[in-house]
């Protein structure tokens, strides 16, 4: 049973890492750590990304270390394997219900964004590794899916410290490698097109994550007892009906819902990246369109000295 529990936890970990990319922090990283933005800052994209991935893996290992300590604690309880697997099935069901928002049920989360001022204050290896560590931890920034909690709980239920550390490191690796999705963003048109497609993929990724949690609950429930498997199947059917009603009514599941809704918007496309791009354009005297604006909107050319007056008024 332990092998099945660890295997299921590994699958959920990958889903959690992928789904977490559609978070305010994930959006920020795909807008600020790109070839376009790094070139505007005078940095090398490959170097920043390398530090980001290393920091994210370290953050995941930090999460894995905490989970390993919990696994040791659970092992001291000497619970039967059936109880551990049954608890795993239950938390997977709870995670799916929370992500869908069935009956208004949502696990508590916190809303915290990375500090975008680091981009201007520190060297690339500092903000790359620092951002990566915070995102790789999973619990240090925005939490947009209950599957992040499942990584910790399932790792603890495995009662295998090495498995818990591996799950945390795997989560951090997936979060870190996600920044490479923006490797083709070399101009503002590409930035707009990428984030348009990225936003459209949010609801389908959410549905796949929920389906994965339900499948994990069914697999683990089957190992415990037939009634546990059937319970998971009934819940899966109910959630499928809710999703079908939402789509037929034209209300797709949102990337952020319920308690997962950000209390403040993510670093927008018109904030972190254009600030770096405009800083370069101001020095050259060129005008740069805002990627958040429509493609047909002509850029406004700022008069000479306007950036200095705006900065003074901001202070």
TORTOR-447729 format. One record per residue (C-alpha): residue number from 0; x, y, z. Coordinates in Angstrom, 3 decimals. Example, Ala and Ser with C-alpha at 12.3 -4.5 7.8 and 13.67 -1.06 7.14 Angstrom:
# residues 2
<atom pos="0" xx="12.300" yy="-4.500" zz="7.800"/>
<atom pos="1" xx="13.670" yy="-1.060" zz="7.140"/>
This chain:
# residues 315
<atom pos="0" xx="0.000" yy="0.000" zz="0.000"/>
<atom pos="1" xx="2.872" yy="2.360" zz="0.718"/>
<atom pos="2" xx="4.070" yy="2.085" zz="-2.883"/>
<atom pos="3" xx="0.634" yy="3.071" zz="-4.153"/>
<atom pos="4" xx="0.441" yy="5.956" zz="-1.707"/>
<atom pos="5" xx="3.851" yy="7.320" zz="-2.747"/>
<atom pos="6" xx="3.062" yy="6.856" zz="-6.454"/>
<atom pos="7" xx="-0.247" yy="8.660" zz="-6.080"/>
<atom pos="8" xx="1.435" yy="11.445" zz="-4.141"/>
<atom pos="9" xx="4.004" yy="11.837" zz="-6.936"/>
<atom pos="10" xx="1.251" yy="12.252" zz="-9.532"/>
<atom pos="11" xx="-0.556" yy="14.794" zz="-7.359"/>
<atom pos="12" xx="2.735" yy="16.658" zz="-6.856"/>
<atom pos="13" xx="3.192" yy="17.123" zz="-10.595"/>
<atom pos="14" xx="-0.398" yy="18.349" zz="-10.935"/>
<atom pos="15" xx="0.080" yy="20.755" zz="-8.030"/>
<atom pos="16" xx="3.228" yy="22.193" zz="-9.569"/>
<atom pos="17" xx="1.642" yy="22.647" zz="-12.987"/>
<atom pos="18" xx="-1.610" yy="24.125" zz="-11.653"/>
<atom pos="19" xx="0.253" yy="26.543" zz="-9.381"/>
<atom pos="20" xx="1.769" yy="28.155" zz="-12.461"/>
<atom pos="21" xx="-1.654" yy="29.748" zz="-13.037"/>
<atom pos="22" xx="-1.286" yy="31.912" zz="-9.947"/>
<atom pos="23" xx="-0.506" yy="35.612" zz="-9.512"/>
<atom pos="24" xx="3.121" yy="34.738" zz="-8.798"/>
<atom pos="25" xx="3.287" yy="32.385" zz="-11.743"/>
<atom pos="26" xx="1.883" yy="35.099" zz="-13.983"/>
<atom pos="27" xx="4.410" yy="37.580" zz="-12.600"/>
<atom pos="28" xx="7.341" yy="35.276" zz="-13.281"/>
<atom pos="29" xx="6.171" yy="34.701" zz="-16.857"/>
<atom pos="30" xx="6.011" yy="38.471" zz="-17.300"/>
<atom pos="31" xx="9.203" yy="39.519" zz="-15.525"/>
<atom pos="32" xx="11.667" yy="36.677" zz="-16.130"/>
<atom pos="33" xx="11.629" yy="36.590" zz="-19.927"/>
<atom pos="34" xx="14.217" yy="37.276" zz="-22.635"/>
<atom pos="35" xx="12.422" yy="40.582" zz="-23.329"/>
<atom pos="36" xx="12.561" yy="41.828" zz="-19.732"/>
<atom pos="37" xx="16.048" yy="40.549" zz="-18.953"/>
<atom pos="38" xx="17.446" yy="42.153" zz="-22.104"/>
<atom pos="39" xx="15.847" yy="45.461" zz="-21.095"/>
<atom pos="40" xx="17.556" yy="45.226" zz="-17.697"/>
<atom pos="41" xx="20.880" yy="44.443" zz="-19.309"/>
<atom pos="42" xx="20.958" yy="40.899" zz="-17.892"/>
<atom pos="43" xx="21.294" yy="37.464" zz="-19.460"/>
<atom pos="44" xx="18.094" yy="35.445" zz="-19.488"/>
<atom pos="45" xx="19.847" yy="32.081" zz="-19.197"/>
<atom pos="46" xx="21.725" yy="33.096" zz="-16.053"/>
<atom pos="47" xx="18.605" yy="34.427" zz="-14.313"/>
<atom pos="48" xx="16.570" yy="31.345" zz="-15.220"/>
<atom pos="49" xx="19.300" yy="29.031" zz="-13.951"/>
<atom pos="50" xx="19.316" yy="30.740" zz="-10.570"/>
<atom pos="51" xx="15.519" yy="30.746" zz="-10.527"/>
<atom pos="52" xx="15.305" yy="26.986" zz="-11.107"/>
<atom pos="53" xx="18.002" yy="26.292" zz="-8.513"/>
<atom pos="54" xx="16.210" yy="28.487" zz="-5.985"/>
<atom pos="55" xx="12.901" yy="26.812" zz="-6.728"/>
<atom pos="56" xx="14.358" yy="23.336" zz="-6.217"/>
<atom pos="57" xx="15.895" yy="24.507" zz="-2.930"/>
<atom pos="58" xx="12.517" yy="25.880" zz="-1.900"/>
<atom pos="59" xx="10.890" yy="22.573" zz="-2.761"/>
<atom pos="60" xx="13.485" yy="20.714" zz="-0.701"/>
<atom pos="61" xx="12.699" yy="23.058" zz="2.180"/>
<atom pos="62" xx="9.045" yy="22.075" zz="1.871"/>
<atom pos="63" xx="10.140" yy="18.447" zz="1.645"/>
<atom pos="64" xx="12.176" yy="18.776" zz="4.815"/>
<atom pos="65" xx="9.154" yy="20.007" zz="6.749"/>
<atom pos="66" xx="7.053" yy="17.216" zz="5.254"/>
<atom pos="67" xx="9.721" yy="14.658" zz="6.194"/>
<atom pos="68" xx="9.549" yy="15.795" zz="9.811"/>
<atom pos="69" xx="5.785" yy="15.286" zz="9.700"/>
<atom pos="70" xx="6.305" yy="11.834" zz="8.179"/>
<atom pos="71" xx="8.542" yy="10.877" zz="11.088"/>
<atom pos="72" xx="5.861" yy="12.057" zz="13.493"/>
<atom pos="73" xx="3.166" yy="10.031" zz="11.728"/>
<atom pos="74" xx="5.399" yy="6.948" zz="11.773"/>
<atom pos="75" xx="5.737" yy="7.175" zz="15.538"/>
<atom pos="76" xx="1.963" yy="6.781" zz="15.796"/>
<atom pos="77" xx="2.262" yy="3.257" zz="14.323"/>
<atom pos="78" xx="-1.046" yy="3.534" zz="12.474"/>
<atom pos="79" xx="-2.137" yy="0.643" zz="10.228"/>
<atom pos="80" xx="-1.493" yy="1.116" zz="6.521"/>
<atom pos="81" xx="-5.196" yy="0.883" zz="5.777"/>
<atom pos="82" xx="-5.854" yy="3.913" zz="7.939"/>
<atom pos="83" xx="-3.074" yy="5.900" zz="6.260"/>
<atom pos="84" xx="-4.290" yy="5.069" zz="2.764"/>
<atom pos="85" xx="-7.888" yy="5.812" zz="3.753"/>
<atom pos="86" xx="-6.838" yy="9.178" zz="5.116"/>
<atom pos="87" xx="-5.029" yy="9.835" zz="1.835"/>
<atom pos="88" xx="-8.197" yy="9.099" zz="-0.134"/>
<atom pos="89" xx="-10.176" yy="11.425" zz="2.119"/>
<atom pos="90" xx="-7.797" yy="14.369" zz="1.745"/>
<atom pos="91" xx="-7.741" yy="13.905" zz="-2.044"/>
<atom pos="92" xx="-11.540" yy="14.147" zz="-2.087"/>
<atom pos="93" xx="-11.382" yy="17.211" zz="0.142"/>
<atom pos="94" xx="-8.895" yy="18.853" zz="-2.191"/>
<atom pos="95" xx="-11.083" yy="18.261" zz="-5.238"/>
<atom pos="96" xx="-14.159" yy="19.623" zz="-3.468"/>
<atom pos="97" xx="-12.202" yy="22.703" zz="-2.390"/>
<atom pos="98" xx="-10.886" yy="23.434" zz="-5.888"/>
<atom pos="99" xx="-14.371" yy="23.164" zz="-7.388"/>
<atom pos="100" xx="-15.968" yy="25.101" zz="-4.537"/>
<atom pos="101" xx="-18.756" yy="22.583" zz="-3.897"/>
<atom pos="102" xx="-21.267" yy="24.102" zz="-1.467"/>
<atom pos="103" xx="-18.915" yy="27.031" zz="-0.942"/>
<atom pos="104" xx="-16.232" yy="24.830" zz="0.643"/>
<atom pos="105" xx="-12.701" yy="26.197" zz="0.247"/>
<atom pos="106" xx="-9.564" yy="25.419" zz="2.191"/>
<atom pos="107" xx="-8.029" yy="28.517" zz="3.803"/>
<atom pos="108" xx="-5.243" yy="30.206" zz="1.857"/>
<atom pos="109" xx="-3.120" yy="33.302" zz="2.155"/>
<atom pos="110" xx="-2.438" yy="35.915" zz="-0.486"/>
<atom pos="111" xx="1.181" yy="36.941" zz="-0.768"/>
<atom pos="112" xx="3.092" yy="38.141" zz="-3.789"/>
<atom pos="113" xx="6.839" yy="38.250" zz="-4.306"/>
<atom pos="114" xx="8.388" yy="41.700" zz="-3.984"/>
<atom pos="115" xx="8.829" yy="43.032" zz="-7.526"/>
<atom pos="116" xx="11.099" yy="45.814" zz="-6.200"/>
<atom pos="117" xx="13.838" yy="43.199" zz="-6.004"/>
<atom pos="118" xx="14.115" yy="43.472" zz="-9.793"/>
<atom pos="119" xx="15.544" yy="46.971" zz="-9.480"/>
<atom pos="120" xx="17.447" yy="46.586" zz="-6.218"/>
<atom pos="121" xx="19.360" yy="43.328" zz="-6.569"/>
<atom pos="122" xx="21.507" yy="41.422" zz="-9.004"/>
<atom pos="123" xx="19.930" yy="38.741" zz="-11.238"/>
<atom pos="124" xx="21.224" yy="35.843" zz="-9.157"/>
<atom pos="125" xx="19.667" yy="37.349" zz="-6.016"/>
<atom pos="126" xx="16.169" yy="37.981" zz="-7.326"/>
<atom pos="127" xx="16.302" yy="34.846" zz="-9.485"/>
<atom pos="128" xx="17.183" yy="32.534" zz="-6.609"/>
<atom pos="129" xx="15.034" yy="34.492" zz="-4.145"/>
<atom pos="130" xx="11.913" yy="34.410" zz="-6.288"/>
<atom pos="131" xx="12.548" yy="30.755" zz="-7.076"/>
<atom pos="132" xx="12.875" yy="29.771" zz="-3.423"/>
<atom pos="133" xx="9.645" yy="31.509" zz="-2.443"/>
<atom pos="134" xx="7.702" yy="29.950" zz="-5.307"/>
<atom pos="135" xx="9.283" yy="26.524" zz="-4.858"/>
<atom pos="136" xx="8.217" yy="26.453" zz="-1.200"/>
<atom pos="137" xx="4.628" yy="26.289" zz="-2.376"/>
<atom pos="138" xx="3.233" yy="27.783" zz="0.825"/>
<atom pos="139" xx="5.162" yy="31.077" zz="0.850"/>
<atom pos="140" xx="3.149" yy="32.769" zz="-1.926"/>
<atom pos="141" xx="-0.331" yy="32.574" zz="-3.423"/>
<atom pos="142" xx="-1.959" yy="29.142" zz="-3.067"/>
<atom pos="143" xx="-4.423" yy="28.584" zz="-5.900"/>
<atom pos="144" xx="-5.087" yy="24.866" zz="-5.549"/>
<atom pos="145" xx="-5.644" yy="22.505" zz="-2.640"/>
<atom pos="146" xx="-3.322" yy="20.008" zz="-4.306"/>
<atom pos="147" xx="-0.413" yy="21.958" zz="-2.793"/>
<atom pos="148" xx="-1.662" yy="20.909" zz="0.635"/>
<atom pos="149" xx="-1.993" yy="17.334" zz="-0.634"/>
<atom pos="150" xx="1.734" yy="17.254" zz="-1.386"/>
<atom pos="151" xx="2.427" yy="17.836" zz="2.299"/>
<atom pos="152" xx="-0.307" yy="15.588" zz="3.682"/>
<atom pos="153" xx="0.347" yy="12.649" zz="1.351"/>
<atom pos="154" xx="4.064" yy="12.962" zz="1.957"/>
<atom pos="155" xx="3.478" yy="12.801" zz="5.704"/>
<atom pos="156" xx="1.105" yy="9.826" zz="5.343"/>
<atom pos="157" xx="3.772" yy="7.922" zz="3.418"/>
<atom pos="158" xx="5.779" yy="7.725" zz="6.690"/>
<atom pos="159" xx="8.876" yy="7.716" zz="4.463"/>
<atom pos="160" xx="11.072" yy="10.806" zz="5.048"/>
<atom pos="161" xx="13.006" yy="10.192" zz="1.818"/>
<atom pos="162" xx="9.730" yy="10.114" zz="-0.148"/>
<atom pos="163" xx="8.591" yy="13.339" zz="1.502"/>
<atom pos="164" xx="11.837" yy="15.108" zz="0.562"/>
<atom pos="165" xx="11.585" yy="13.781" zz="-3.001"/>
<atom pos="166" xx="8.017" yy="15.025" zz="-3.325"/>
<atom pos="167" xx="9.008" yy="18.494" zz="-2.152"/>
<atom pos="168" xx="11.991" yy="18.627" zz="-4.478"/>
<atom pos="169" xx="9.853" yy="17.445" zz="-7.390"/>
<atom pos="170" xx="7.282" yy="20.127" zz="-6.695"/>
<atom pos="171" xx="9.972" yy="22.804" zz="-6.636"/>
<atom pos="172" xx="11.486" yy="21.493" zz="-9.869"/>
<atom pos="173" xx="8.141" yy="21.660" zz="-11.685"/>
<atom pos="174" xx="7.515" yy="25.184" zz="-10.404"/>
<atom pos="175" xx="10.984" yy="26.274" zz="-11.422"/>
<atom pos="176" xx="10.912" yy="24.800" zz="-14.922"/>
<atom pos="177" xx="7.577" yy="26.501" zz="-15.601"/>
<atom pos="178" xx="9.431" yy="29.795" zz="-16.095"/>
<atom pos="179" xx="10.842" yy="28.341" zz="-19.326"/>
<atom pos="180" xx="7.377" yy="28.619" zz="-20.853"/>
<atom pos="181" xx="8.228" yy="32.277" zz="-21.475"/>
<atom pos="182" xx="11.534" yy="31.590" zz="-23.236"/>
<atom pos="183" xx="10.049" yy="32.634" zz="-26.599"/>
<atom pos="184" xx="8.899" yy="36.074" zz="-25.378"/>
<atom pos="185" xx="11.331" yy="38.380" zz="-27.157"/>
<atom pos="186" xx="9.010" yy="41.266" zz="-28.087"/>
<atom pos="187" xx="5.795" yy="42.889" zz="-26.887"/>
<atom pos="188" xx="3.624" yy="41.199" zz="-29.509"/>
<atom pos="189" xx="4.899" yy="37.849" zz="-28.312"/>
<atom pos="190" xx="4.220" yy="38.879" zz="-24.716"/>
<atom pos="191" xx="0.599" yy="39.710" zz="-25.521"/>
<atom pos="192" xx="0.044" yy="36.542" zz="-27.526"/>
<atom pos="193" xx="1.615" yy="34.314" zz="-24.888"/>
<atom pos="194" xx="-0.433" yy="35.639" zz="-21.980"/>
<atom pos="195" xx="-3.611" yy="35.492" zz="-24.028"/>
<atom pos="196" xx="-3.056" yy="31.782" zz="-24.638"/>
<atom pos="197" xx="-1.873" yy="31.285" zz="-21.065"/>
<atom pos="198" xx="-5.095" yy="32.751" zz="-19.656"/>
<atom pos="199" xx="-7.249" yy="30.617" zz="-21.949"/>
<atom pos="200" xx="-5.583" yy="27.453" zz="-20.679"/>
<atom pos="201" xx="-6.373" yy="28.241" zz="-17.032"/>
<atom pos="202" xx="-9.829" yy="26.586" zz="-16.776"/>
<atom pos="203" xx="-8.808" yy="23.360" zz="-18.587"/>
<atom pos="204" xx="-5.766" yy="22.985" zz="-16.343"/>
<atom pos="205" xx="-7.992" yy="23.436" zz="-13.297"/>
<atom pos="206" xx="-10.309" yy="20.665" zz="-14.513"/>
<atom pos="207" xx="-7.375" yy="18.318" zz="-15.128"/>
<atom pos="208" xx="-6.075" yy="19.012" zz="-11.608"/>
<atom pos="209" xx="-9.450" yy="18.260" zz="-10.045"/>
<atom pos="210" xx="-9.767" yy="15.097" zz="-12.135"/>
<atom pos="211" xx="-6.326" yy="14.008" zz="-10.978"/>
<atom pos="212" xx="-7.250" yy="14.467" zz="-7.330"/>
<atom pos="213" xx="-10.438" yy="12.477" zz="-7.835"/>
<atom pos="214" xx="-8.545" yy="9.708" zz="-9.617"/>
<atom pos="215" xx="-6.096" yy="9.588" zz="-6.715"/>
<atom pos="216" xx="-9.010" yy="9.292" zz="-4.289"/>
<atom pos="217" xx="-10.524" yy="6.435" zz="-6.313"/>
<atom pos="218" xx="-7.223" yy="4.541" zz="-6.491"/>
<atom pos="219" xx="-6.520" yy="4.900" zz="-2.794"/>
<atom pos="220" xx="-10.135" yy="4.177" zz="-1.877"/>
<atom pos="221" xx="-10.043" yy="0.932" zz="-3.863"/>
<atom pos="222" xx="-7.112" yy="-0.220" zz="-1.742"/>
<atom pos="223" xx="-9.082" yy="0.344" zz="1.458"/>
<atom pos="224" xx="-12.614" yy="-0.910" zz="0.821"/>
<atom pos="225" xx="-15.254" yy="-1.010" zz="-1.959"/>
<atom pos="226" xx="-17.389" yy="1.572" zz="-0.198"/>
<atom pos="227" xx="-14.506" yy="4.049" zz="-0.158"/>
<atom pos="228" xx="-14.007" yy="3.605" zz="-3.896"/>
<atom pos="229" xx="-17.712" yy="4.104" zz="-4.590"/>
<atom pos="230" xx="-17.779" yy="7.199" zz="-2.386"/>
<atom pos="231" xx="-14.983" yy="8.712" zz="-4.422"/>
<atom pos="232" xx="-16.813" yy="7.841" zz="-7.656"/>
<atom pos="233" xx="-20.034" yy="9.464" zz="-6.419"/>
<atom pos="234" xx="-18.196" yy="12.659" zz="-5.480"/>
<atom pos="235" xx="-16.438" yy="12.602" zz="-8.851"/>
<atom pos="236" xx="-19.792" yy="12.333" zz="-10.607"/>
<atom pos="237" xx="-21.233" yy="15.221" zz="-8.608"/>
<atom pos="238" xx="-18.282" yy="17.460" zz="-9.413"/>
<atom pos="239" xx="-18.482" yy="16.488" zz="-13.096"/>
<atom pos="240" xx="-22.156" yy="17.547" zz="-13.125"/>
<atom pos="241" xx="-21.270" yy="20.891" zz="-11.537"/>
<atom pos="242" xx="-18.582" yy="21.486" zz="-14.147"/>
<atom pos="243" xx="-20.988" yy="20.539" zz="-16.961"/>
<atom pos="244" xx="-23.607" yy="22.993" zz="-15.679"/>
<atom pos="245" xx="-21.035" yy="25.761" zz="-15.473"/>
<atom pos="246" xx="-19.921" yy="25.212" zz="-19.034"/>
<atom pos="247" xx="-23.435" yy="24.952" zz="-20.447"/>
<atom pos="248" xx="-24.298" yy="28.237" zz="-18.732"/>
<atom pos="249" xx="-21.198" yy="29.836" zz="-20.182"/>
<atom pos="250" xx="-19.529" yy="30.266" zz="-16.785"/>
<atom pos="251" xx="-16.199" yy="28.527" zz="-17.135"/>
<atom pos="252" xx="-14.381" yy="27.690" zz="-13.903"/>
<atom pos="253" xx="-12.207" yy="30.677" zz="-13.068"/>
<atom pos="254" xx="-8.509" yy="30.417" zz="-12.504"/>
<atom pos="255" xx="-9.087" yy="31.974" zz="-9.077"/>
<atom pos="256" xx="-12.315" yy="31.302" zz="-7.221"/>
<atom pos="257" xx="-13.706" yy="31.659" zz="-3.741"/>
<atom pos="258" xx="-11.028" yy="32.059" zz="-1.138"/>
<atom pos="259" xx="-8.431" yy="31.554" zz="-3.867"/>
<atom pos="260" xx="-9.280" yy="34.906" zz="-5.447"/>
<atom pos="261" xx="-6.322" yy="37.250" zz="-5.121"/>
<atom pos="262" xx="-6.856" yy="40.078" zz="-2.661"/>
<atom pos="263" xx="-4.856" yy="42.279" zz="-5.003"/>
<atom pos="264" xx="-4.040" yy="41.765" zz="-8.654"/>
<atom pos="265" xx="-0.902" yy="40.010" zz="-9.757"/>
<atom pos="266" xx="1.965" yy="42.025" zz="-11.145"/>
<atom pos="267" xx="0.264" yy="42.995" zz="-14.416"/>
<atom pos="268" xx="1.768" yy="42.921" zz="-17.851"/>
<atom pos="269" xx="1.772" yy="46.687" zz="-17.785"/>
<atom pos="270" xx="3.750" yy="46.869" zz="-14.558"/>
<atom pos="271" xx="6.928" yy="44.844" zz="-14.063"/>
<atom pos="272" xx="7.916" yy="44.093" zz="-17.635"/>
<atom pos="273" xx="7.031" yy="47.424" zz="-19.208"/>
<atom pos="274" xx="8.812" yy="49.230" zz="-16.378"/>
<atom pos="275" xx="12.025" yy="47.532" zz="-17.421"/>
<atom pos="276" xx="11.293" yy="47.935" zz="-21.113"/>
<atom pos="277" xx="10.308" yy="51.586" zz="-20.728"/>
<atom pos="278" xx="13.410" yy="52.322" zz="-18.686"/>
<atom pos="279" xx="15.445" yy="51.185" zz="-21.655"/>
<atom pos="280" xx="13.205" yy="52.994" zz="-24.128"/>
<atom pos="281" xx="13.416" yy="56.234" zz="-22.148"/>
<atom pos="282" xx="17.164" yy="56.178" zz="-22.509"/>
<atom pos="283" xx="16.866" yy="55.678" zz="-26.259"/>
<atom pos="284" xx="13.960" yy="58.121" zz="-26.698"/>
<atom pos="285" xx="11.683" yy="55.466" zz="-28.234"/>
<atom pos="286" xx="8.117" yy="54.817" zz="-27.229"/>
<atom pos="287" xx="6.960" yy="51.371" zz="-26.168"/>
<atom pos="288" xx="3.311" yy="50.255" zz="-26.249"/>
<atom pos="289" xx="1.754" yy="48.745" zz="-23.158"/>
<atom pos="290" xx="1.281" yy="44.979" zz="-23.664"/>
<atom pos="291" xx="-1.950" yy="45.174" zz="-21.680"/>
<atom pos="292" xx="-3.461" yy="47.498" zz="-24.255"/>
<atom pos="293" xx="-5.159" yy="46.349" zz="-27.405"/>
<atom pos="294" xx="-2.926" yy="45.637" zz="-30.412"/>
<atom pos="295" xx="-4.569" yy="48.388" zz="-32.432"/>
<atom pos="296" xx="-4.010" yy="51.113" zz="-29.874"/>
<atom pos="297" xx="-1.140" yy="53.403" zz="-30.912"/>
<atom pos="298" xx="1.464" yy="54.018" zz="-28.217"/>
<atom pos="299" xx="1.519" yy="57.379" zz="-26.542"/>
<atom pos="300" xx="4.811" yy="59.199" zz="-26.986"/>
<atom pos="301" xx="5.824" yy="60.831" zz="-23.738"/>
<atom pos="302" xx="7.256" yy="64.357" zz="-23.959"/>
<atom pos="303" xx="10.822" yy="64.982" zz="-23.013"/>
<atom pos="304" xx="11.336" yy="64.966" zz="-19.250"/>
<atom pos="305" xx="7.978" yy="63.285" zz="-18.590"/>
<atom pos="306" xx="9.500" yy="60.230" zz="-16.838"/>
<atom pos="307" xx="11.386" yy="62.541" zz="-14.457"/>
<atom pos="308" xx="8.262" yy="64.521" zz="-13.610"/>
<atom pos="309" xx="6.234" yy="61.340" zz="-13.084"/>
<atom pos="310" xx="8.898" yy="59.939" zz="-10.774"/>
<atom pos="311" xx="8.972" yy="63.178" zz="-8.802"/>
<atom pos="312" xx="5.188" yy="63.210" zz="-8.447"/>
<atom pos="313" xx="5.251" yy="59.578" zz="-7.324"/>
<atom pos="314" xx="7.707" yy="60.473" zz="-4.571"/>
